[in-house]
Amino acid sequence: MTASPATDQRFERLRAEFPGTKDGPYLDVSARCLLYSGARKAIDDYLDHNGMGTIDKAAMFAAVEKTRGLYAKLIGATADEIAFTRNVTDAIATIAAALPWKAGENVVLCESIEHPANIFPWHGVAKRTGITIKSVSGKDGHIPVDAIVAAIDGGTRVVAVSSVSFAPGFRLPLAELGAACRERGVLLVVDGAQSVGVLDIDVKAMKIDALATSSQKYLMGLYGLGFLYVREDLAETLDPVFLSRFSVDLGDQHEGSAGDTSSYELCKGARRFDVGNYNYPATVAVGASLQLLIDLGLKNVEAYVCGLTREFADRLLDLGLPVYGGRTNLAGSPIVTVGKMLSTDHDAKGDREMMELHDFLKAKGVRLGVRRGLLRFSFHLYNNRADIDFVVDLVRQWQKTRAQAAD
Ligand SMILES: Cc1ncc(COP(=O)(O)O)c(C=O)c1O
């Protein structure tokens, strides 16, 4: 699906709401977003109240519930299925630690492709409970769904994957994996850091049991706030590791009262995983961005952004650049990576030619990343074709200068 010309114009007009677009192509949302003016205004309002001593706690709680509801709507869940976390790691660790493990059970994942956020929490649980980690090998930069499914055995309780990897940025066929896991009675836990907010992730349609994300990337919010979705009937069976006053249904009592501790009831669904006061400024910021994403429609955002990445990858390939995965591997991802080798080291900078190109682009005002030895270009709804033209022209200039130097 590609975006219609009318949709393209709508996105074009939106650029004015992202002041950072004025300084050249911003292609690094996979690290952190450009802040949306609506989010900025929400934070400023919060800080004004904080500065003047007029923060209204009831209004803050209402804002928390509004953001919870908006996030739920974005991913096709209900508000009771959403908990607030600090980041992705916190969300994954929360669900991992709450599952009632039995020694001998296992978790299947692909360590060579996953971000450490989706690796260490499982090892932490393994150390404490005697479960094992079954790590399958990555295949040409992909998390191989067939190998993941083949690794599932009678002891597998969880399959943990990222929907789009941080490098090389390939997208996993989640619905296919979700169906295979559900058929086998295995829980699918997804790291959505590089997909939620840009791809049309629907937790019910994709049969996802738990989804972890943070808000500073495609959700266009701040560091220090994330979300955990847990399917409600699963969450209802779980005890939070950190039992807090916000895990417990206090009815009409003040949040500061413990009530009758001999007979407390856990909150509905994933709400039981909330822990103490919230990151209010980050909550109102991401609330504004969530409203924007919902108004635009994730299907439109996905079509627009993936249309840009496809065009970008094609044009770089036409110039002879080693787009990782070539033309066929890029289906529907907001990330394009360039380089010959996927290194094992997160910040590897071993490919001198690519690092030269990186430095050249950066010096000319392109904001991009380097991950695992690859140049990483990540797109969001504020990018446009002019950004692509700008980078493609610079690549041509760089190639010309190198060719002249080699003569
Ligand atoms: C796939 C993926 N997962 C997780 C994270 C970050 O995890 P956390 O929010 O816990 O810092 C990142 C990037 O920062 C990522 O790319």
The ligand as a Gaussian input file, in Angstrom:
#p B3LYP/6-31G(d) Opt

LIG

0 1
 C       14.866000      -2.749000      19.523000
 C       15.172000      -1.876000      20.697000
 N       14.779000      -2.248000      21.922000
 C       15.017000      -1.487000      23.007000
 C       15.692000      -0.295000      22.911000
 C       15.947000       0.555000      24.109000
 O       15.603000      -0.041000      25.315000
 P       15.349000       0.867000      26.605000
 O       14.116000       1.684000      26.310000
 O       15.115000      -0.097000      27.681000
 O       16.547000       1.718000      26.813000
 C       16.145000       0.123000      21.653000
 C       16.905000       1.369000      21.427000
 O       17.261000       2.180000      22.222000
 C       15.867000      -0.681000      20.526000
 O       16.261000      -0.301000      19.325000

